[in-house]
Amino acid sequence: MKENPKVSMLFSNPEGTKSGKHVILVQGNATTEDADLDHGWEKYLSYWRKKEPYIDAYLAEREKFGWFWKRVVVQVEPKKITAWKNGDTSQKPEVYGA
């Protein structure tokens, strides 16, 4: 990503969201935070808990899974968003951005 920051993310699984069964494609430029693989991600832990509340059970046994907690934080600046309401990709999507 450092050499080519162009990325795409597809959100198609409604698990963990209350926004419905929409399908959303986000295209943009990514930056990475990799200076502290062990603790750099901790500032985002409150968001992680909201999405996956069971993460605290893993945190309690953090020493057993040291490799699991090494994280590179990736931030994406959206340039284009394509959205299919109700997950119906046979219909014309709404497009925002370039």
C-alpha positions in Angstrom: 0.0 0.0 0.0 2.9 2.3 0.5 3.9 1.9 -3.1 0.4 1.9 -4.5 -2.2 3.3 -2.1 -5.2 2.6 -4.3 -7.5 0.2 -2.4 -11.1 -1.2 -2.6 -13.2 -2.5 0.3 -16.5 -4.3 -0.2 -19.0 -4.4 2.6 -21.6 -7.0 1.8 -22.2 -8.9 5.1 -24.8 -7.2 7.3 -23.5 -8.9 10.4 -22.6 -6.4 13.1 -24.4 -3.5 11.5 -27.9 -1.9 12.0 -27.9 -0.2 8.6 -29.5 -3.0 6.6 -28.4 -5.5 4.0 -26.9 -3.0 1.7 -23.8 -3.8 -0.4 -21.2 -1.0 -0.5 -18.0 -0.7 -2.5 -15.5 1.9 -1.2 -12.6 2.9 -3.5 -9.9 5.2 -2.3 -6.4 5.8 -1.1 -4.9 4.1 1.9 -2.3 5.1 4.4 -0.8 2.8 7.0 0.2 3.2 10.6 2.8 0.5 11.3 5.3 2.1 13.7 3.8 0.2 16.7 2.4 -3.1 15.7 1.7 -4.1 19.3 -0.2 -1.1 20.6 -0.9 1.3 17.6 -4.3 -0.1 17.1 -5.5 0.3 20.7 -6.9 3.8 20.1 -9.5 2.1 17.9 -10.5 -0.6 20.5 -13.8 1.1 21.5 -15.0 0.9 17.8 -13.9 -2.8 17.7 -15.9 -3.5 20.9 -19.0 -2.1 19.4 -18.7 -4.3 16.3 -17.4 -7.4 18.1 -18.2 -7.3 21.8 -16.6 -10.7 22.5 -13.1 -9.2 21.7 -12.7 -8.6 25.5 -12.5 -12.3 26.0 -9.5 -12.4 23.7 -8.0 -9.4 25.4 -8.1 -11.2 28.7 -5.8 -13.9 27.3 -3.7 -11.6 25.2 -0.4 -13.2 26.1 -1.5 -16.5 24.6 -2.1 -15.0 21.2 0.7 -12.5 20.8 0.8 -12.9 17.0 -3.0 -12.1 16.8 -2.5 -8.6 18.3 0.2 -7.4 15.9 -1.7 -5.0 13.7 -1.1 -2.6 11.0 -3.7 0.2 11.0 -5.0 1.0 7.5 -7.0 4.2 7.0 -8.8 4.8 3.7 -9.7 8.2 2.2 -12.8 7.4 0.1 -12.7 8.7 -3.5 -15.7 6.8 -4.9 -18.6 4.9 -3.1 -20.9 2.6 -5.0 -24.0 1.4 -3.1 -26.7 -1.2 -3.8 -29.7 -0.7 -1.6 -31.0 -3.9 0.1 -28.0 -5.8 -1.4 -29.6 -6.1 -4.8 -26.7 -6.0 -7.2 -28.9 -6.6 -10.2 -30.2 -3.1 -9.8 -28.4 0.1 -10.8 -26.2 1.3 -7.9 -26.0 4.8 -6.4 -22.5 6.3 -7.0 -20.9 9.0 -5.0 -17.6 10.7 -5.9 -15.3 10.4 -8.9 
